[in-house]
Amino acid sequence: MCSVEPINCLPVLVNILSNTFLRLFNSTARLRVWSKPFYGTQNPEIRRDVFFICLGYLLIVAAGLPPHFAVSSMEDYKVKSMH
């Protein structure tokens, strides 16, 4: 049922148990599990777009981190707390 990679065993086990319970309750529905965690695309335009979206997000996050630490330090200074 499972390959040598343990990451595949849990989804397969959940699939087997879920389908068993569905059969016990006389359901016609079935569940299917696949082991491809990320949708791979060969289209370079989509890859470029995803890259720039991630880059923009990281730049926004990186721009927000230093002020967060500065405000935290100023609050510590105001209440005269020691680390």
C-alpha positions as CSV (number, residue, x, y, z in Angstrom):
1,M,0.0,0.0,0.0
2,C,2.8,2.5,0.9
3,S,6.0,3.1,-0.8
4,V,9.3,3.4,1.1
5,E,8.7,7.2,1.6
6,P,6.7,7.6,4.8
7,I,5.1,10.9,3.6
8,N,2.9,8.8,1.3
9,C,1.6,6.4,3.9
10,L,-0.8,8.8,5.8
11,P,-2.7,10.0,2.7
12,V,-3.1,6.4,1.5
13,L,-4.2,5.2,5.0
14,V,-6.8,8.1,5.2
15,N,-8.0,7.2,1.7
16,I,-8.5,3.5,2.6
17,L,-10.2,4.3,5.9
18,S,-12.5,6.9,4.3
19,N,-13.5,4.7,1.5
20,T,-14.1,1.8,3.9
21,F,-16.4,4.0,6.0
22,L,-18.2,5.2,2.9
23,R,-18.8,1.6,1.8
24,L,-20.1,0.7,5.3
25,F,-22.7,3.4,5.0
26,N,-23.7,2.2,1.5
27,S,-22.6,5.4,-0.2
28,T,-21.7,5.5,-3.8
29,A,-19.2,8.3,-3.4
30,R,-15.5,7.5,-3.4
31,L,-12.5,9.5,-2.3
32,R,-9.3,9.7,-4.3
33,V,-5.8,10.7,-3.0
34,W,-2.8,11.6,-5.1
35,S,0.7,12.4,-4.0
36,K,1.7,15.4,-6.1
37,P,1.8,18.2,-3.5
38,F,2.4,21.1,-5.9
39,Y,0.9,21.8,-9.3
40,G,3.8,21.8,-11.7
41,T,3.6,24.0,-14.7
42,Q,6.0,24.3,-17.6
43,N,4.6,27.6,-18.8
44,P,7.3,30.2,-18.3
45,E,4.8,33.1,-18.2
46,I,3.0,31.6,-15.2
47,R,6.3,30.9,-13.4
48,R,7.5,34.5,-14.0
49,D,4.2,35.8,-12.7
50,V,4.3,33.6,-9.6
51,F,8.0,34.7,-9.0
52,F,7.1,38.4,-9.1
53,I,4.1,37.9,-6.9
54,C,6.2,36.1,-4.3
55,L,9.0,38.7,-4.7
56,G,6.6,41.6,-4.1
57,Y,5.1,39.9,-1.1
58,L,8.6,39.3,0.4
59,L,9.6,42.9,-0.2
60,I,6.5,44.1,1.6
61,V,7.1,41.8,4.5
62,A,10.8,42.7,4.6
63,A,9.9,46.4,4.7
64,G,7.6,45.9,7.6
65,L,9.9,43.9,9.9
66,P,12.5,46.5,10.9
67,P,9.8,49.1,12.1
68,H,8.2,46.3,14.1
69,F,11.4,45.6,16.0
70,A,12.1,49.3,16.4
71,V,8.7,49.9,17.9
72,S,9.2,47.0,20.2
73,S,12.5,48.4,21.4
74,M,11.0,51.8,22.0
75,E,8.2,50.3,24.1
76,D,10.8,48.5,26.2
77,Y,12.8,51.8,26.5
78,K,9.7,53.7,27.6
79,V,8.8,51.2,30.4
80,K,12.5,50.8,31.3
81,S,12.4,47.0,30.9
82,M,15.5,44.8,30.8
83,H,15.9,41.7,28.7
